[in-house]
Amino acid sequence: MNRAELADALRRRRYLADDGLVTAIHLAGKLELPLLLEGEPGVGKTEVATALSQVSGRTLVRLQCYEGLDAAHALYEWDYPKQLLQLKSGADIYSAPFLLERPLLAALRTPSVLLIDEIDRADAEFEAFLLEFLADFRITIPELGPVHAGTPPIVVLTSNRTRDLHDALKRRCLYHWIPYPDAAREREIVRVKAPGLDTESARRLVDAVNAVRDLGPVKRPGIAESIAWARGAQVLTDEGVPWPDALRRALGLLVKYEEDVRLAQGVLT
């Protein structure tokens, strides 16, 4: 599909991407490159992979990165307890029934969108291993032989930029930074994700969110928090609470630190 068709397909899945992000997704697909998305937490990086899975009809396979993640936990492991139980039976314990499939192996075995989430949380050693995997989408299981992707996965990597990624990884990817949306786009996103929210309520909510962000809180609220705040306030207004009071009562959905709660309360007075 072309760029305009992609934008429409994403919108139908309730993902409202701006032109820059649509272009990045489109080019990564056409050039068969991993898409590396950086940005503040909550701006919609992970949701790109979910929306792409829906648009393409592929299975979403997610690898959540963390400190200490190694190749074994990302690729496959053997089910040792099950193998021990079968030792006396004479069964081949290094066969498919005893293999525990992890995300990277799963992504090779079915047409998929592979989400490697928060790659910046993994160690540099895992990042180096990932370079080899992304080069040819092929692994070798010593006991079973090589496994390669019949259909290469669509790969989306996300990073909150808690550390700098290695240049070698960035060179192999199409890079895109997802910023906070402008107020008009954020109002549109909030109304799509919180159906029934009227225009004026969405305006007041997004203005308050941007005011909190501008005050330099401990943790700036992302779009995900804006949506959660809108939904929570809607629940309260449906129960008869006036909109301004509903926003104040639902602040715990927008900000997560005591200092930020005080900042937000000041904005709402």
Steps between C-alpha positions, in 0.01 A plus 500: 500500500615858444556759772148644487344153517723417797391815684134413439552139611666613823222749566239226457683316779471817711870587470533862388855535370638828369656525155854449625420176677290367211791571265744319731275194526444499124870524411604240757250261343600569141873476576454202736685674783436479874322811626662656807266730690621726779302746708372580846306221678134502407520661155378189318814311397381156606157559346663538158584128502150409615342708224738355238406150610134583445562671165720220364304209647819365656548360849643747751802352680635710786842479662505716813860599571652530846842514662662157487298373204705244310469306176359189669205687647436678171542201264411165657560274799467128563231382739741329740240369751304340216821355354596345833163331527548344157859379540403143581244476220761507227337802334712748312508774761658748258202521270223750436267391785768598753586837344378816674453759231596856595409816302784510246453137400122548487547794264689276256233233491197706403443819299526755778555852619790469745493766770830534688377727774726733701825378347680769703430296816698201370876470535743591224587130461142416407494791260806351326330160476195665351711636212568144384136396532373800302758444226351179362211392725656161549608305807649157556378267772791256537275201570247579223688696237438840340174690518444790265205725428289401202358851514731753668324669791413868502721626782423794729749595770411756766720699734430754774860617463608410852836428337650554157470208261803381306556663161520156336140429598377842393668463159297187432170672580280775372493743792208719605445716807136520613437836670203604706222590256379855457186594689266450205625148430496406867138616529415282201680201650329543836155522339567186292619305804236642737180492290230736615735772620377832366722754325514751787581235762777361279641852454507571873658164577776531238572861601544381860728213391723736300510748788621222733765393248625859471544528879779241499350219709697200626334295225336675209168333417481330161210448266418175677449695823286760322275223369479330840416832666225569246348155549513525878344845503228372268413224746453760773297739284272211402438462874405866531831664594555837323779490239753731675458310828521167315839603356629587847376174652654290221845663516663173604451382142703790362787548747676250724707710742383711794690803371333464161157469659553839665609649166193361326268621774637849450426483130141392566412771752 
